[in-house]
Amino acid sequence: MSSKTNIRVKWTAPAMQEVRAIREEEERKRLRPSRLNDRSFARLLPNRLRNGNKGTFGKALIVAGSRNMAGAAILSARAALSSGCGMVMVLTDECNRVILQTAVPEAILATYDGQVDEEVVQNAMDWATCMLIGPGLSMNDTSKYLVDFVLDMPTSKPIVVDADALNILSEEANTNRLAEKSVIVTPHVGEMGRLVGLPVSEIHSHMIETAEAFSTHHGVTVVLKDAVSVISSPGRRTFENHSGNSGMATAGSGDVLAGLIVGLLAQGMKNPDAAILGAYMHGRAGDFAAEEKTEYCMMASDIIRHFPKVFALAGKRDR
């Protein structure tokens, strides 16, 4: 089947049957999806160089936020900065300048006002080690232009594609451009349903097959988010993430996960490892938050506030 085939054509029976056949063979061999725990996740965690500086630990560009949606940019930036990343730049609408500089003074800011200045975006991309695009971006013409610019620009740098960037891709019915980049996509089941043209019930019933099929056909890492998330990368064993709780089903939780993943990428992690580790640590931070606030009272910012407890589980790891 041609890689140029429209995604809504590819997701007819043959593609799903192919992946299901693979899964059935794996199950016969007892190759169940892997999962991390509090001991094994530490092996993936990046080391901290004793003589490192902020440049050593990477630079993350976050293209996020729009009018009345500054919170998504704030949460993803705070998560990235709290992951061990050296520097974060947020590219956002000029209307978010004051609130972002107040809420996240550690972040560098680049803005656009109405029309996007291509030179500003290009300079930001050149500066960055890796990128995240999508949180709170909205679905307007400016956002669509930004998504097109970032995904069409030749680059080998890792890109996390999240939230409204995924919605824009599904609206355009064109995900083929993802295959040409080093990409992690982080859809929840609704976003994945829109990407592949299947009902949410079908995604729920075939989480592993869906993540593996999308990953295989596009050459990307997939974090398919749900109560139990599935992480799939080409040529790698699939992981299920069982950390986390119902308190994390709250606005902004996905922005925190995306920010954490891009922060880990900035420190030199490979896409599959950053996705697996990010999902686990995000869930464990949510578990610590629930112990303090209960699952009823949690907010997304509480997840970030408990990152230090998750890092502490791994012990001090520097050299």
C-alpha positions as CSV (number, residue, x, y, z in Angstrom):
1,M,0.0,0.0,0.0
2,S,1.5,3.3,-1.0
3,S,2.6,5.6,1.8
4,K,1.1,8.5,-0.1
5,T,-2.5,7.0,0.2
6,N,-4.8,9.3,2.1
7,I,-5.1,8.2,5.7
8,R,-8.9,7.8,5.4
9,V,-8.3,5.2,2.7
10,K,-5.6,3.4,4.5
11,W,-7.8,2.8,7.5
12,T,-10.0,0.3,5.8
13,A,-9.9,-3.4,6.7
14,P,-6.5,-4.4,5.2
15,A,-4.3,-2.1,7.4
16,M,-6.1,-3.0,10.6
17,Q,-6.1,-6.7,9.7
18,E,-2.4,-6.6,9.1
19,V,-1.7,-5.2,12.5
20,R,-4.1,-7.5,14.2
21,A,-2.4,-10.4,12.6
22,I,0.9,-9.2,14.0
23,R,-0.6,-8.8,17.5
24,E,-2.1,-12.3,17.4
25,E,1.3,-13.7,16.5
26,E,2.9,-11.7,19.3
27,E,0.3,-13.0,21.8
28,R,1.0,-16.5,20.7
29,K,4.6,-15.9,21.6
30,R,3.5,-14.3,24.9
31,L,4.9,-10.9,23.9
32,R,2.5,-8.8,25.9
33,P,3.0,-5.0,25.8
34,S,5.7,-3.9,28.3
35,R,5.2,-1.4,31.1
36,L,7.4,0.7,33.4
37,N,7.5,0.6,37.1
38,D,9.2,2.7,39.8
39,R,12.5,0.7,39.4
40,S,12.7,0.4,35.6
41,F,11.9,4.0,34.7
42,A,15.0,5.2,36.4
43,R,17.1,3.5,33.7
44,L,15.7,5.7,31.1
45,L,16.1,9.0,33.0
46,P,18.8,11.3,31.4
47,N,21.9,11.7,33.5
48,R,22.8,15.2,34.8
49,L,26.4,16.3,34.0
50,R,28.0,17.9,37.1
51,N,29.6,20.5,34.9
52,G,26.6,21.0,32.6
53,N,25.1,24.4,31.8
54,K,21.7,25.4,30.5
55,G,22.8,24.8,26.9
56,T,23.9,21.3,27.9
57,F,20.4,20.3,28.9
58,G,18.7,21.5,25.7
59,K,16.4,24.1,24.3
60,A,12.7,23.4,23.7
61,L,10.5,25.5,21.4
62,I,6.8,25.4,22.3
63,V,4.4,26.8,19.7
64,A,1.3,27.1,21.8
65,G,-1.5,29.3,23.0
66,S,-3.9,31.7,21.3
67,R,-6.4,34.4,22.3
68,N,-8.1,33.3,25.5
69,M,-6.0,30.1,25.5
70,A,-2.8,31.2,27.3
71,G,-3.1,28.5,29.9
72,A,-2.1,25.7,27.6
73,A,1.2,27.5,26.8
74,I,1.8,28.2,30.4
75,L,1.3,24.6,31.5
76,S,3.4,23.1,28.7
77,A,6.2,25.6,29.3
78,R,6.2,24.9,33.1
79,A,6.2,21.2,32.5
80,A,9.2,21.4,30.1
81,L,11.2,23.6,32.5
82,S,10.4,21.3,35.4
83,S,11.7,18.2,33.4
84,G,15.3,19.2,33.5
85,C,15.3,21.1,30.2
86,G,17.8,23.9,30.1
87,M,15.8,26.6,28.2
88,V,12.3,27.0,26.9
89,M,11.0,29.4,24.3
90,V,7.3,30.0,23.8
91,L,6.1,31.2,20.4
92,T,2.6,32.6,20.9
93,D,0.1,35.3,20.1
94,E,1.2,38.8,21.2
95,C,-1.9,39.1,23.3
96,N,-0.4,36.4,25.7
97,R,2.8,38.3,26.3
98,V,2.1,39.8,29.7
99,I,0.4,36.7,31.2
100,L,3.2,34.4,30.0
101,Q,6.0,36.6,31.2
102,T,4.2,36.9,34.6
103,A,3.3,33.2,34.9
104,V,6.5,31.7,33.5
105,P,9.3,34.3,33.8
106,E,11.9,31.6,33.1
107,A,10.7,31.2,29.6
108,I,11.9,33.1,26.6
109,L,9.1,34.6,24.5
110,A,8.6,35.1,20.8
111,T,5.3,36.5,19.5
112,Y,3.3,37.2,16.4
113,D,0.5,39.7,16.1
114,G,-2.1,38.9,13.5
115,Q,0.2,37.8,10.7
116,V,3.1,35.4,11.4
117,D,6.6,36.7,10.6
118,E,8.3,33.7,8.9
119,E,11.7,35.0,10.0
120,V,10.6,34.9,13.7
121,V,9.4,31.3,13.4
122,Q,12.5,30.2,11.4
123,N,14.9,31.8,14.0
124,A,13.0,30.1,16.8
125,M,13.2,26.7,15.1
126,D,16.9,27.2,14.3
127,W,17.5,28.0,18.0
128,A,15.7,25.0,19.4
129,T,16.9,21.4,20.1
130,C,13.4,20.1,19.7
131,M,9.8,21.4,19.3
132,L,6.3,21.1,20.5
133,I,3.4,22.4,18.5
134,G,-0.4,22.4,19.3
135,P,-1.4,23.1,22.9
136,G,-4.1,25.8,23.0
137,L,-3.3,26.8,19.4
138,S,-6.9,27.0,18.2
139,M,-8.1,26.2,14.7
140,N,-7.8,29.6,13.0
141,D,-6.0,30.6,9.9
142,T,-2.9,31.7,11.8
143,S,-2.7,28.4,13.6
144,K,-3.0,26.5,10.4
145,Y,-0.3,28.5,8.9
146,L,2.0,27.8,11.8
147,V,1.4,24.1,11.7
148,D,2.0,24.0,7.9
149,F,5.2,26.1,8.3
150,V,6.7,23.9,11.1
151,L,5.8,20.6,9.5
152,D,6.8,21.6,6.0
153,M,10.1,23.1,7.0
154,P,13.0,20.6,6.3
155,T,14.4,19.6,9.7
156,S,15.6,16.5,11.5
157,K,14.8,17.9,15.0
158,P,12.2,16.0,17.0
159,I,8.7,17.5,17.0
160,V,5.9,16.7,19.4
161,V,2.6,17.2,17.6
162,D,-0.3,17.7,20.1
163,A,-3.8,18.9,20.5
164,D,-5.0,21.5,18.0
165,A,-2.0,20.7,15.7
166,L,-3.5,17.2,15.4
167,N,-7.0,18.6,14.9
168,I,-5.7,20.8,12.0
169,L,-4.0,17.7,10.4
170,S,-7.3,15.7,10.7
171,E,-9.2,18.6,9.2
172,E,-6.8,18.7,6.3
173,A,-7.0,14.9,6.0
174,N,-3.3,14.8,5.4
175,T,-1.0,13.1,7.8
176,N,1.5,12.0,5.2
177,R,3.9,14.9,6.0
178,L,4.5,13.3,9.4
179,A,6.5,10.5,7.8
180,E,9.1,12.9,6.7
181,K,10.0,14.2,10.2
182,S,11.1,12.9,13.6
183,V,7.7,13.1,15.2
184,I,5.9,12.1,18.3
185,V,2.1,12.4,18.2
186,T,0.1,12.6,21.4
187,P,-3.6,12.2,20.6
188,H,-6.3,11.2,23.0
189,V,-8.9,8.7,21.6
190,G,-11.1,11.5,20.2
191,E,-8.2,13.1,18.3
192,M,-7.1,9.8,17.0
193,G,-10.6,9.0,15.8
194,R,-10.6,12.2,13.8
195,L,-7.1,11.5,12.4
196,V,-8.0,8.1,11.1
197,G,-11.7,8.5,10.4
198,L,-12.9,5.9,12.9
199,P,-15.4,6.2,15.8
200,V,-14.1,6.5,19.3
201,S,-15.7,3.2,20.2
202,E,-13.5,1.5,17.6
203,I,-10.4,3.2,18.9
204,H,-11.2,2.2,22.5
205,S,-11.7,-1.4,21.5
206,H,-8.4,-1.6,19.6
207,M,-6.0,0.7,21.4
208,I,-2.9,-1.3,20.7
209,E,-3.7,-2.1,17.1
210,T,-4.6,1.6,16.4
211,A,-1.4,2.9,17.9
212,E,0.7,0.4,16.2
213,A,-0.9,0.8,12.8
214,F,-0.6,4.6,12.9
215,S,3.0,4.3,14.1
216,T,3.9,1.8,11.4
217,H,2.3,3.6,8.5
218,H,3.7,7.0,9.3
219,G,7.1,6.1,10.9
220,V,6.3,8.1,14.1
221,T,6.0,7.5,17.8
222,V,2.5,7.4,19.0
223,V,1.2,8.2,22.6
224,L,-2.4,7.2,22.4
225,K,-3.9,8.7,25.6
226,D,-6.6,7.1,27.7
227,A,-6.9,5.7,31.2
228,V,-4.3,3.2,30.1
229,S,-2.2,4.9,27.4
230,V,-0.4,3.0,24.6
231,I,3.0,4.0,23.3
232,S,4.1,2.6,20.0
233,S,7.2,3.3,17.9
234,P,8.4,1.6,14.6
235,G,10.6,-1.4,15.4
236,R,10.2,-1.1,19.1
237,R,8.1,-3.1,21.6
238,T,4.8,-1.5,22.5
239,F,4.3,-0.1,26.0
240,E,1.2,0.3,28.0
241,N,1.2,3.0,30.7
242,H,-0.7,2.1,33.9
243,S,0.4,5.0,36.1
244,G,-2.1,7.8,36.8
245,N,-5.7,8.1,38.0
246,S,-9.1,9.7,37.2
247,G,-8.0,13.0,38.8
248,M,-5.9,13.5,35.7
249,A,-9.0,13.7,33.5
250,T,-8.9,17.5,33.8
251,A,-8.2,20.4,31.5
252,G,-4.6,21.0,30.9
253,S,-3.3,17.5,31.8
254,G,-2.4,16.8,28.2
255,D,-0.5,20.1,27.9
256,V,1.6,19.0,30.9
257,L,2.4,15.6,29.3
258,A,3.4,17.3,26.0
259,G,5.6,19.7,27.8
260,L,7.2,17.0,29.8
261,I,8.0,14.9,26.7
262,V,9.5,17.8,24.8
263,G,11.6,18.7,27.9
264,L,13.0,15.1,27.9
265,L,13.7,15.3,24.2
266,A,15.7,18.5,24.8
267,Q,18.0,16.5,27.1
268,G,18.9,14.2,24.3
269,M,16.4,11.3,24.7
270,K,15.3,9.4,21.7
271,N,11.7,9.8,20.7
272,P,10.4,6.3,21.9
273,D,12.2,6.6,25.2
274,A,11.0,10.2,25.9
275,A,7.4,9.1,25.1
276,I,7.5,6.1,27.3
277,L,9.2,7.8,30.2
278,G,7.1,11.0,29.9
279,A,3.8,9.0,30.0
280,Y,5.0,7.1,33.1
281,M,6.3,10.1,35.0
282,H,3.2,12.1,34.1
283,G,1.0,9.4,35.6
284,R,3.1,8.9,38.7
285,A,3.1,12.7,39.4
286,G,-0.6,12.5,39.1
287,D,-0.7,9.7,41.6
288,F,1.3,11.8,44.1
289,A,-1.0,14.7,43.5
290,A,-4.1,12.6,44.2
291,E,-2.6,11.4,47.5
292,E,-2.4,15.1,48.5
293,K,-5.6,16.6,46.9
294,T,-7.7,13.5,46.1
295,E,-8.8,12.6,42.6
296,Y,-11.7,15.0,42.9
297,C,-9.7,18.2,43.6
298,M,-6.7,17.8,41.3
299,M,-5.8,20.4,38.6
300,A,-3.2,20.0,35.9
301,S,-0.8,22.3,37.7
302,D,-0.8,19.9,40.6
303,I,0.8,17.3,38.3
304,I,3.8,19.6,37.6
305,R,4.1,20.4,41.3
306,H,4.7,16.8,42.0
307,F,7.3,16.2,39.4
308,P,10.1,16.4,42.1
309,K,8.7,13.4,43.9
310,V,8.8,11.3,40.7
311,F,12.4,12.3,40.0
312,A,13.3,11.5,43.6
313,L,12.1,7.9,43.1
314,A,15.0,7.5,40.7
315,G,17.5,8.7,43.2
316,K,20.4,11.1,42.5
317,R,21.8,10.4,39.1
318,D,24.6,12.6,37.9
319,R,28.1,12.3,36.7
